[in-house]
Amino acid sequence: MPASWKPFHKTMKKSPRTKAPKPTRTVSIIGTGSYVPERILTNADLEKIVETNDEWVTSRTGIKERRIAAEGEHTSHMATHAAKRAMEQAGIEASEIDLIIVATVTPDTFFPSTACHVQRQLGASNAACFDISAACSGFLYGIEIAQQFISNNTYNTILVVGADKLSSIVNWQDRNTAVLFGDGAGAAVLRYRAGSHGVITTFMGSDGNYGDILHMPGGGCAIPVTKENIDQRLNTLHMSGRETFKQAVVSMLAAANKALEQSGLTVNDLTCIIPHQANLRIIEALAERLDVPLSRFQVNLDRYGNTSAAAVAIALDEANRTGRFEVGDYILMVVFGGGLTYASSVVQW
Ligand code: UT7
């Protein structure tokens, strides 16, 4: 990393977004859903694949097991399962969806977009569809985009899905990364709801200077799919673990504070915090710096590992369905991911 590059949080004040935009229409999350594949891969299973052990993985990450998609089960299939559950909870038909946004870095195909695959599987024929690429931050990027489209009156009902099949890009011989990731999908339906609670504030940021600390170098036009590139494992995920850890804590703390500042709330107003599920030690560091007990955080990485764009969406759905918050409660979602990207959102349920 060139010494001239400043830690990105020092440049965050340059963000053009200094104040929460005043939504002209209230945008609510009216349904959530999630899906994880059936197959469980435990730390003990991983010991047979790569040189690692349960004690190391548990103590360094908090992860005990993760889910792995079945043969032929793609990102769009997981996304569709999660979407159907969110739609069922929201009480809407596929024909009511105006826009489908899928956040993923493991699309079924470069094109058509995974959102178009989901549209076909749902039969949501009235929707426009596109994918967004913001790695683990993608779901909250999607929430912000949906919030903008609904509050400015372009659309009424939007399906946002975070879905990733990271097992398809993990290098299973690299113990630094193979133990961390899993597959899954989470979804939310957003809609205009007059005079009700909803998305209070959203915040997004990025710093491309840190792109190479967590990336997949191959597969795009820069390093196309060739036998040589595949042999060098350039089509797999590469990560500098320690650097990513550091940036994760700094960026999630900054994004959390930004969302609180924009919403005029303090941490004491929050019933529940839903963070990105990458490493329990990252969440503990965030809890300590925000001065909030860990018990107020929704944590499921012990069961699913890091599911990338799906992580915060699955955690939101689990928190919602297990009654961790009630109507009127404030929740904070906060994420970070490859790019670097980071994002946060305060929602009054
Ligand atoms: O969505 C965002 C994605 N990524 C993240 O958020 C990841 C952020 N980073 C992390 O979570 C942590 O840095 C890791 C879990 C990846 C690594 O933990 P660490 O405490 O930073 O370990 P380390 O990379 O400093 O490695 C410490 C030791 C090394 O051995 P030596 O050189 O000290 O002998 C590694 O080779 O642990 C070794 N090690 C392992 N040992 C057993 C690394 N991975 C493993 C493993 N099993 N799976």
Residues whose N, C-alpha, C, O or C-beta is under 5 A from the ligand:
A	BS01	UT7	E51 T52 N53 W56 R60 T61 C136 R175 N176 V179 G241 R242 T244 F245 A248 A278 N279 F336 G337
